[in-house]
């Protein structure tokens, strides 16, 4: 582990001081024995924190517990972001917080359009990242996970300090022989209840009147409480606990602000593994050069014969070449570290690394080309989209290694940024209308005369929001495709109408923009879904299309 630089130590001390101040805000006790105004400021902010907890419970109950779809969580993430921003002490608007807030807005829009479970997981991560960013901390992935883990003890600490503050305000002044504002109100109320109850008991008519009204009040309270199940009350407690942990975390900087830049080398020393590393780089340069010549000669600029093994070359082969890129990333990381960086011959090793890096970028182009071969063979799919994002993530990680070498960063810097690249790839997949994009491509190919992509439409589940994209297929010159898609869209229109009607009955939390827009579009083009030959057996028409596509292009 590299030594911490003075700036990092100073930042850490500043963060520790900030956490002491936050403790004072929630307990109402100033970090130093100074003016009473600090105590009053802490009290006000403590009340604000309790108000935020209460509002968060109301928001979560309406948008999550009673939600019937994904529009509820979409509203929750937007509202929770605003509440946390208001409730976090000494908050700051940083570039990281602005970027994460924009990502949260985009994610919430997708949730309300066509939500699924990955969106909810991404929203929870963004919520924790935003709490870090509002506190001027970088939302690194590992730090975010650790921050999420401290929410449980953080919630306990939050309410424990609230309890201590209440004791200090009510009982503390009396123990110190001083008059407290709360006791000035509480003691007279207790006296009124005690002696008033005695006077009531002394008069039977008053007992009857009071007991009747108290019975009505008890019944009303009982009926009100019985509206809520024990599970809902437990949900409220969990939300309050988690919100307290987010507002007032028990930790300072989650991971010590380790210096991400390598220390300055003052003395050149020969690395014992220099020769081994140099020979390794020369070997992989020769190997990559030979393989790339073979790759370009066999798979580029050629027509593939009937029966070509597309899955083996373009699918499995692309996966193995991606593994090679990942191994190259790991190899460069292991070479350029430790005593190698103080070797006087480092410049020669760096030149070799740049040569190998250029070959790796050519290899990345070969991987993309293999995926293009597979896509051109029979169209786009969700998994091919995942593959393209995965390849891009590996390439991004490799480029980060080159930045690390050039800017003399350490391994911690690299891991943090590579996890960001991976997280960004997951986020992009989550918020992209993947089905709309892949089927827009497939439909365009089929309508241009390249029929194999129709197998991806008939062989995979199709999202409701992309049904309008398929409508041009009803005008295909191939009548089996045209009639099959007419039958498919007619059936899905009926199913979609039932879904939208059910969502309207369940309330706004079940609303999905993608379903509503698709239904309106399909209704406007219902005439285009009628069979041209008068056939009414739509199920058989679509089954014939499925068999036709499977037999020819699967």
PyMOL commands that set and color helices and strands:
alter all, ss='L'
color gray80, all
select helices_A, chain A and resi 6-27+36-65+70-87+95-114+117-134+141-149+151-175+181-201+204-225+230-247+274-299+310-335+338-342+346-378+382-407+411-431+434-447+451-458+464-475+479-506+508-510+513-524+526-529+538-553
alter helices_A, ss='H'
color red, helices_A
deselect
rebuild
show_as cartoon
